[in-house]
């Protein structure tokens, strides 16, 4: 009988999970699992609700990325009711969505992930956290807190609530932007762009260079990738576009959101409440085997950076070129999720500025005429953690009859399990393990920002 | 050394934790000096079963202050909540899930077993999938607020809770005084213009924007209930205001009751129906009335719909 190491809870992540590492009699890894511990049942309890209410219910799926659920849901209800949002309504939503990406990336990189790099993976747990960072690097911490707060308050001032938003509505947006709001936000967005460039620079010089040996090994697996790209030029898109599913060899297919059921399936394992999406269209089934995985693709930052042909904004494009020259396309190293995250943060800032400079942004025609009715709508946005799919069928009263959700993080449940196993096998040998090594196994999970 | 503090989250979305971060620059002195955080899965790596995972019983360190977010919906949540109660001198339930069940308690309006089965039978799920049951915590019979399971010393609702109120609660504990929190309703704190009973006799869905001029202050916008929209302001606890008005109202959107009932042990559904009826508004015009309990469905408020009685054959 071997031993089971229960690393619970997995910490500095957004959800509820535990890692179980099964050791054989010789103290070597027999198997390892990432168990997803929680199920709330949103798909069922939104049934019967008036569809226009749902965007302000499903935002509670995630308090870190509520804007993503709020807007994917609005897009799905638009589709079900057959409404096209006004151009300004559409752009105001996109602006809030890309702005929410900025805060999310600051939060993840600096608050959750950076302690492993700034203090080191082996530092004692009592200091290996954001409080430890605040004590070890007070100036950096103060700047990070200020910038994250700036982003959150931009959203809150303009849209009423930053957490669990309500300002996106079926057909568009609930309030227009005033010129003085625009001017103020533009100033703040430029400050955030400067900070995003500083962050990327800081990470390239102080983190990625220093930890390149860890990056080139920890949690590495070979998979496909899923993301959203511009329908015309294949550039990175977060709010709207076509879906791109890439195979490990770099070949890909593009499809429209409504067709997702032809391409993606969801596998269920008895040891995780979360389902595990896989590439059904590859016709090879589902297998977590490290040497020969089947149907496994990844989503989230690294995936988006891999599937896009380019990035439409100059600083982010320059960063992408540098990244590709070093790591190729598609890049597979799991810890590069952090690098990709910071490139996306630059894009999100540049895109926010573009939208604020768009001449129609202060127009007052913000909401199209809406009539509740029967239909089906699929709303997709790129959430920080991956392609987020809300698929609703409404009845003749415009209430939800059926809902299917594929949430960003779930795309990465299967790959995270593989990364955990890969990391555990390579780090734990002959019964030798310690807190630092086990934290490195968690780092393989943390890169995915689940 | 600061006051030892432990944080835990149960059935939750982490919005409460983000709200704690939204305290902003005051947060740094709070977490580096005033408080000494000894356990907090979202921020630090203290583990339940020892740092190398060999333990068999779930352990959380002793702390003066405990903060719990989320509702109680499975056996692990219950175990964690009971351990928090045992180890913390003062236990705070933070956010509407912890205080009133919150959005997860919408499940209390469903047949849980059937719902869970159907979740694993959606169109994209592989055929034959079963509800997971290996090494994952089993659900409780329904979703509970924390005070239904353990004694709670301080309740701070909100979805999300207001960062200013979080600071007030923590500061009051540090200063050994009672926190100053409003007992008013959302309406009491709303600047929108009320002109008294009007021509409205039915409620309309929020499929059109409210009538207002964007460049005029909120005090020039007519009350959204008087405009004929369902606004839960009359029956909902205040506390969400960040900039001189309830948060949703600042976005020109009606309140949906996320701070829970203003009346202690109030029922947001019944109280709202009463409020509408007393203003001559036909409450039957509200589509999906049960979802008025969307933030306060614990405490036995929200129950599955009764199944239709099938007559037994004689």
Interface residues (C-beta under 8 A of the other chain):
Chain A: X3 X4 X5 X6 X7 X8 X9 X10 X11 X12 X13 X14 X15 X16 X19 X20 X21 X33 X35 X36 X37 X38 X39 X40 X41 X43 X44 X45 X46 X48 X49 X50 X52 X53 X56 X57 X60 X61 X62 X63 X64 X66 X107 X111 X125 X126 X128 X129 X130 X131 X134 X135 X138 X141 X142 X145 X146 X148 X149 X152 X153 X156 X157 X159 X160 X161 X162 X163 X164 X165 X166 X167 X169 X170 X171 X174 X175 X176 X178 X260 X261 X264 X265 X266 X267 X268 X269 X270 X271 X272 X273 X275 X277 X286 X364 X366 X367 X369 X370 X371 X372 X397 X398 X399 X404 X406 X433 X434 X435 X438 X439 X442
Chain B: X9 X11 X12 X13 X14 X15 X16 X17 X18 X19 X21 X22 X24 X25 X27 X28 X31 X32 X37 X41 X42 X43 X44 X45 X46 X47 X48 X49 X51 X52 X53 X54 X55 X73 X74 X76 X102 X103 X104 X106 X107 X109 X110 X112 X115 X116 X118 X119 X120 X122 X123 X124 X125 X126 X129 X130 X132 X133 X134 X135 X136 X137 X139 X159 X160 X205 X206 X207 X208 X209 X210 X214 X215 X242 X243 X247 X248 X249 X250 X251 X252 X253 X256 X258 X287 X288 X291 X294
